[in-house]
Amino acid sequence: MNKTIHQGRNIKRFREMLGIKQEGLAYQLGDDWNQQRISALEQKELIDDPLLEQVAKLLKVPAEAIKNFDEEAAINVIGNNYHDNSASVNYHCTFNPIDKIVELYEALVKSEKEKVALLQQLLDNKK
């Protein structure tokens, strides 16, 4: 069975994971775009390569990720590879979980600073 990847839905997934609203993506795409047009884009199964490349660049993800991401396949891989055999699992963490939390926190702070700077720039441009 050859399943078609729904590229519009994948754009929506990546956009939501990144915390970007449809209006924000529309603003980044330019004056010809608005929230309704982003909504229509996210309903399309296939998206022209030039537009897909542009959206991927704005979302800071590879276009191939949008073209190839299959949520069902990802869930199946996870489901097929995880078995709760507590007695046979000998898990040794190779990193400090606190370091990972700090990394995530720093990345979130950086992202928020970038958003604030962008909003400040928008405000300055409106003046």
PyMOL commands that set and color helices and strands:
alter all, ss='L'
color gray80, all
select helices_A, chain A and resi 7-17+22-29+35-43+49-59+63-68+71-81+97-126
alter helices_A, ss='H'
color red, helices_A
deselect
rebuild
show_as cartoon
